[in-house]
Amino acid sequence: MILKIFELKNHGNSLIRLEDSIINKRLYALLLFFIVSILYLPACGGSCNCKDEESALLRVKTSVVDGKEMVLIPAGDFIMGTDMIDEENTHQKIGTVKPLYLDQHPIRKIYLDAYYMDKYEVTNEEYKKFLDSSGYDEFPGYWENGSYADGTEKYPVTHVTWREALTYAMWAQKKLPTEAQWEKAARGVDGRIFPWGDDYEKGKSNIDIDGIRALAKTGSYPGDVSPYKVYDMAGNVMEWTMDWYLSYPGNSYENPKFGKVLKVLRGNAFQKAGHYFLDAYRYSFYRTEADPNDYFENVGFRCVTPIVSFK
């Protein structure tokens, strides 16, 4: 049985407290995870070619703890961010707080080591497995009597704070993705605007007025798939990332919200109203920010597992 290593927190002041008596057991679990991870690596010694090493990795694997299917995102460069400019100052016309695109500047090439990412967002039934196994007893607000409604087991879990998402990731012996990891998994290496390409296609994803305007089962929109076969990155729910909402290197744009206070959300969702209908909020390089103590009906998460560098 997985030990209870996390204590209950309230939504106003989230706390993660490790019990002194289980620190050694936690370290043991991490060591076991490291050993299991090594089993996925090719035993080729120092004489093999890096490309041969990477080709030997499983393209799809099932994670040990939560049983989720994960896909390989290969090591290499990709294009992150944008240089788009809103010359019409749309944010002033619609009353949004920040100018469009500027916090996504500059466009740049970034190298990432290989990693695995969950093929789909974490679902209600997977989150329930985490709660039952860990003893963590803070349930999403829309659940009743400690469980989700019948027929919603394959829907993304929502109403989860950043810290709750992180707690799940730690239990699953994974991590929340960084912004860069999330964006590469969504865009691939060719700088495309959407997971499927550069042209927006109505009905491809569960996104604002072009979707069902309600939460859908994971994978319900087969067209919303990235070059690496990661699903639902354009719509359904926005997703927590590991990163603080900070300025990108080389960006001269100043935003008073930058700092280690807010966490970054990526992707778009089934939004019911508001400025999220704008094209600018549909792009895979779009980023927004939220208090890590807050939770929302249209925000969920997925996890990653880093692996060794092949550079």
N, C-alpha and C positions, 0 to 999 in steps of 0.2 A: 504493500500500500504506500502511496506517496505521502510523505510526512507533511503535516500542516506547517508550512514555513512562513506563511504570510498572515498577518493579523488584520482584522477588519478595520476599515477606514471610513470616515464620513466624507461626503462629497464636498464639504467646505474646506476641510484640511486633511488631505490624503496622507496616510502614513504607511510606510512599509517597514516592519520591524522584524528582524531576524531573532529568533529565540536562541539564547546562548547555548542551550543544551543540544541544539541540532546543527550547529555550525559545521562540526566535523562530518556529519552525515550529508550536509549540503555539498561540502567539498568532495566527498566521496561520489555523490551523484554527478558532479561536474567532471570528475576524473573518468567515471564510467562513460559519460557522454563523449569525452575526448577519445576514448578507446574505440567506441562504436563508430565515431566519425572517421577514424583512421582506416577502418575496414572498408570504407567507400573509396579509398585512394588506391591508385595502382601501385603495386609493389614492383617498381622497375629499377630501383636503385638510382645512382647518380649518373648513369650512362645514357638514360633515355632522353628523347626529345620532349620538350615541354608540350608541343602540340600533340604528341602521342600520348602524353600523360592526360591531357584534358579530354582527348577523344575516348580514353578508357573510362571516364566517369560516366555514371548512369545519367541519361538525359532526363529521366523521370524516376523518382524514388518515393517511397512512403516513409514518412517520419516515424520514429520509434514510439514516441510518447502519445501524441494525439492522433496518429494514424492518417494524417493528411497527405494527400498527394502533392509533391513538390517538383518543380521543374528547374533544370539547370540554366543559369544565366552565365554564359562563358566569360572568361576574363577578356579584357581589351578596352579600347577607347570607345566613347560614344559622345554624342553632342547633347549638351545640357543647356537649358535656358533658352532665351530668345532675345532678339534685338528689335522686336516689334515696338512701335510707338503709336499711341492713340492721339493722332493729330487733332481730333475733334473734341478732346477733353470730355469724353462721354461720362466720366465719373461725376463731373459737375452737373450734368444734365439730369442724371438719375439719382444723385444724392448719395453715392457710395463714398466711403471714407478715403480710399487711396486711389491714385491714378492706375489705370490698367497697364499691366505689363512691367512697370518699372522695377518692381521688386523681383522680377525674373531675369533682369539684366545682370551681366552680359552673357551672350552666347559663347560657349567655350567647350573645348574638348577635354574630357576627363577620362582617366584610366581607372578601372575598377578590377579588383581580383574577382575570380569566379565565386558564385554563391548559388544557393538554391532558394527559390521563393515559392510560397504556397500558391498552388494553381488557382484556388478560389479563396474568397474571404472566409474567415472563421464563422462557422454557423452556430445556430442555437444549440444543436445537439452536441457539437464539439465543445462549446463553452460549458454546457451542463456537465459533460464528462470531466472537465477541469474542476468545476465546483465540487462535484462528488468525490473526486480523487484527492484534492488538496485540502478540503475542509474550509476553503475560503467561502464565506457565506453572505457576500453582498451581491444580491441578484439584480439583473436589469429591471428597471422600473415597470416595464410592460408585462413582465412575467407575473403569474398568479400562483400562489401556493408553492413557490420555489421552482416553478418550471414554466416552459413556454407553452403556447397554445397548440393543440393538436393540429397537425398538418403544416407546422412552421419549422420543423426540424432542419430543413435545408435552406432556410432563409438566413441571411447574414445576421449575426447578433449585433444589436445596436444599443443605445443608451449605456454605453461603456466608456468610462473615462480613460484618459491616456494611461494613468497609473494602473487601472484594471487591465488594460490591454497589455501593458508591460509585464504585469504579474502573470498573465496567461502565457506570454512568450517565455518567461523564465521557467515556469512549470513545464512547458513543452521542450525545454532545453534549446530554445531558439532566441531570436532577437526581433525587435521591430525594425523594419527597413529604414535606412537613412533616406533622405530625399533623393540622393543620387542613385541609390539602388532601386528605389521605386520608379524613378523616371526612366532609367535604362530598361528596366523590365517592361515598361509601357511603350517606349518609343523605339527600342532597338538601337541600331548604330547608324542609321541613315538620316537622322534628324527629322523624321516624320512628325506631323502635328498630332495625329490621332493614332491609337494603337494599330489600326488597320491601314493607315496611309495618310495622304495629305488632304483628301477631300472628305468633307462631312457628308455622311449618308444617313438620312432620317430612318429611324427604325433599327439601326445597328446596335444601339445601347439603350438601357433604361435611364434616360437622361431628360430631365425637365419635361417640357411639353411634348417631346417626341417619344416619350416612354409611356408607361401606364400610370405615371404620377403616383405610384405607390411602390412599396418594397416588393421585390421579386426573388424567387429562388436563385441561388447562385448558379451561374451557367445557363440561365434562361435565354440569354441573348448570345447565340453562338458567333455572331458577327463581331461582338465586342471582345476581340482576342488580339493579343500582341504578337510580334514576330516570334516570341519564345513560347507561345501557347499559354500565356497567363490571361485569365478571363476577368471580365467586369472591371477593368481599370478606367474606363471612360464614364461609367454610370453605375447605377444601383445605390452604392453608398460611397461617401468620401472615406478616406482611410487615415488613421493616425500614422505618423512616422516618428522616428527616434529623435529628430533634430529640433533644436530651438529655432524660433523664427528670427533669423539673422540675415544681414546683408550678405550677398554673394561677394566673393573676392573680386575686386576691380569695379564694383558698382558704386557710383557716386550718389545715388539716390538715398536720401535720408528719411527714415520713417521713425517716428517716436515709439512705435511698437517694437522695433528691433531690440533684441536683448534676450536674456535667459529668463523670460517670464512666460511666453506663449510657445506652444508647440505647433509644428506645421502639419496641416492636413493636405492630402493629395487626392486628385481625382474629382469627379463630380457625382451627382446623385439624382434621385428621383424628385428633386425639388418641386414643391407645389406652387410656389409663387416667388416674386421678387426678381432681383437683378441677376440671379443665377441663370436666367434664360439667355444672357448675352453669349455670343460666340467666344469671347475672351475667357469665359469660365469653363469652356468645354475642352480647351487645348490640354495636351498631356504635360506641358511645362507649367501649367497654372498652379499656383500655390496660395493657400490661405492659412489663417492662423486661429488658434483657439486656446482658451485656458485649459491646462491639463486636468483641472478638477471638474470641468464641465462634461456633460454628456448630451447627446443629441439623437433624434429619431432617424437621422440620415447619415450617421457616422459609425463605421465599423473599423475593422483592421484585418491585416494578414501578416504573416511572419516570414523571416528569412533565416537561413543557416549559412554562415560564412564557411568557406573552405580554403585550402592553401592557395598561395599565389603561384601563378604560372609564368610570371614575367621574368 
